[in-house]
Amino acid sequence: MKLIAAALYADHLDLNGDQANLKVLAKRARWYGIALEIIDVQKGQNLPAATDLIFIGHGSQAAWQEVSADLDSLYESIRQHMDNGGTLMAVASGYEMCVSKGLISGANHKQPRVSKFEIAELEGQKVLGYLNTESTLPVVQRQSGALLTMLHGPFFVKNPSIADEVLRRLLEAKGHTFEPAFVTEKAGQSADFIKAMVADAWQLESELARE
């Protein structure tokens, strides 16, 4: 089984290591015997054929000025991808862009900047990350096939169960069942190590979030 993730303008939209979300997703996919290919879509390029996931990271104002016009040229392709049941993930200013372009619904207003560790909730599950924004958009939400978050981090590092949920949805969209069982002893050992690291991060940052 192979999945394709299109990373839009990875050189520009990676201000807080957001592109590592795809690396986490690809690593966990390999544990489950799934190949996830990450394709970097730069200016002047089209979305790859059979794209399963479109990823839009966070960038500076200067970065967005560099890619904004080109992104407009991809708008219809992104919209068609979503209309056909494809998955989109957007982080921080990428999330805000999706709202401003009408790719997802919502109202983005400005408020005094918030910079802090944050525990939010997604469909009854607690999620952890760092919030640094002036936006009033929900900290994290799903809209149909879109996963949207204002949390930097990157998000999947501290919330691997959400990464697995994305994999499940990607596979089910292709008519396959997701079996979350590690396929090798080495993968299992890696998973145990990462699980312990995630638990440590939650312990530390949860305390900071409550301050």
Secondary structure, 3 states (H helix, E strand, C coil): CEEEEEEECCCCCCCCCCCHHHHHHHHHHHHCCCEEEEEEECCCCCCCCCCCEEEECCCCHHHHHHHHHHHHHHHHHHHHHHHCCCEEEEECHHHHHHHHCCCCCCCCCEEEEEEEEEEEEECCEEEEEEEEEEECCCCEEEECCEEEECEECCHHHHCHHHHHHHHHHHHHHCCCCCCCCCCCHHHHHHHHHHHHHHHHHHHHHHHHHCC
